[in-house]
Amino acid sequence: MADTDTMRTPGMGGSMGDAGSGVAEKAGEMASQAKDYVANAADQAKTKASEYGRVASQKIDQGRMSTASGLETAANSLRSSAQTGGEAISQFANTAADKLQTTASYMREHSVGQMYGDVEHVVRRNPGPSLIAAAAVGFLLGAALRRD
């Protein structure tokens, strides 16, 4: 039997062992390049996602003041209409107006990040009711979008 290190490949100056190690070396280089390419693409995707998240947070933050103003307007409107109704309706409308006013104040005083943290805290403390609320909101949104 011939030793593969000394066996010559026809038309080639090196042995079969040299050719095999060259192929393995080339495959290793290509694998390393592919790994670097994938890592670079993942870093770019992560950077883009972070940028989009930051932009979305800024837009939500900008809209929270106008939302708070809208809630205050609704609260004032409820209070005005409560004066013309009966006592039970008036009490209910004033309670709802107070809740809207409290929500408006909360939105003005807290950033989006703080609000997100508060929601996360409530969900962690009350996972069952939070899951039911999320399902109900999803159902209502689905029904509203299906009507169009």
C-alpha positions in Angstrom: 0.0 0.0 0.0 1.2 3.5 -0.8 1.5 6.2 1.8 -1.0 9.0 1.0 1.6 11.7 1.9 3.9 10.5 -0.7 1.3 9.7 -3.4 1.4 12.2 -6.2 -1.7 13.6 -7.9 -1.3 13.6 -11.6 -0.6 17.0 -13.0 -0.1 18.5 -9.5 3.1 19.3 -7.8 1.9 18.3 -4.3 0.7 15.1 -2.7 -2.9 14.2 -2.0 -2.4 15.0 1.7 -1.3 18.6 0.7 -4.4 19.0 -1.5 -6.7 17.7 1.3 -5.3 20.1 3.8 -5.6 23.0 1.3 -9.3 22.2 0.8 -9.9 22.0 4.6 -8.0 25.2 5.1 -10.1 26.9 2.4 -13.3 25.5 3.8 -12.3 26.8 7.2 -11.7 30.3 5.8 -15.1 30.3 4.1 -16.8 29.2 7.2 -15.1 32.0 9.2 -16.1 34.5 6.5 -19.7 33.3 6.7 -19.7 33.5 10.4 -18.4 37.0 10.3 -21.0 38.0 7.7 -23.8 36.6 9.8 -22.6 38.3 13.0 -22.3 41.6 11.1 -25.8 41.2 9.7 -27.2 40.4 13.2 -25.5 43.5 14.6 -27.0 45.6 11.9 -30.4 44.2 12.5 -30.1 44.7 16.2 -29.0 48.3 15.7 -31.9 49.0 13.3 -34.4 47.4 15.7 -33.1 49.6 18.6 -33.3 52.7 16.4 -36.9 51.9 15.4 -37.8 51.3 19.0 -36.2 54.6 20.0 -38.1 56.5 17.3 -41.4 54.8 18.2 -40.9 55.7 21.9 -40.2 59.3 21.0 -43.4 59.5 18.8 -45.5 58.0 21.6 -43.9 60.4 24.1 -44.8 63.3 21.8 -48.4 62.1 21.5 -48.9 61.6 25.2 -49.4 65.4 25.9 -52.1 65.7 23.3 -53.7 62.5 24.6 -53.6 64.0 28.1 -55.3 67.1 26.8 -57.9 65.1 25.1 -58.6 63.2 28.3 -59.0 66.5 30.2 -61.4 67.8 27.5 -63.5 64.7 27.8 -63.5 65.0 31.6 -64.6 68.6 31.4 -67.3 67.6 29.0 -68.6 64.9 31.3 -68.7 67.2 34.2 -70.7 69.7 32.2 -73.2 67.1 31.0 -73.4 65.7 34.5 -75.0 68.9 35.8 -78.0 68.4 33.5 -78.8 64.8 34.4 -80.3 63.2 37.5 -78.3 62.6 40.7 -77.3 59.0 39.8 -76.1 60.0 36.4 -74.4 63.1 37.8 -72.5 61.0 40.3 -71.4 58.4 37.7 -70.3 61.1 35.3 -68.3 63.0 37.9 -66.6 59.7 39.0 -65.7 59.0 35.4 -64.5 62.5 34.9 -62.3 62.2 38.0 -60.8 59.0 36.6 -60.1 60.7 33.2 -58.5 63.7 34.9 -56.3 61.3 37.0 -55.3 59.5 33.9 -54.4 62.7 32.1 -52.3 63.9 35.0 -50.5 60.5 35.1 -49.7 60.7 31.4 -48.3 64.2 31.8 -46.1 63.3 34.8 -44.7 60.0 33.6 -42.5 59.1 30.6 -43.3 56.3 28.2 -40.6 54.2 29.9 -42.1 54.8 33.4 -45.6 53.9 32.1 -44.2 50.7 30.6 -42.5 49.8 33.9 -45.8 50.4 35.8 -47.7 48.2 33.4 -45.1 45.5 33.6 -45.3 45.7 37.4 -49.1 45.3 37.4 -49.0 42.4 35.0 -46.4 40.6 37.1 -48.5 41.1 40.3 -51.7 40.1 38.6 -51.0 37.7 35.7 -54.4 36.1 35.5 -56.5 39.3 35.3 -53.9 40.8 32.9 -54.2 37.8 30.6 -58.0 38.1 30.6 -57.8 41.8 29.9 -55.3 41.3 27.1 -57.6 38.6 25.5 -60.6 40.9 25.8 -58.8 43.8 24.2 -57.6 41.5 21.4 -61.1 40.2 20.9 -62.5 43.8 20.7 -59.8 44.9 18.3 -60.3 41.9 16.1 -64.0 42.5 16.0 -63.5 46.2 15.2 -61.0 45.4 12.4 -63.2 42.7 11.0 -66.1 45.1 10.5 -64.3 47.2 7.9 
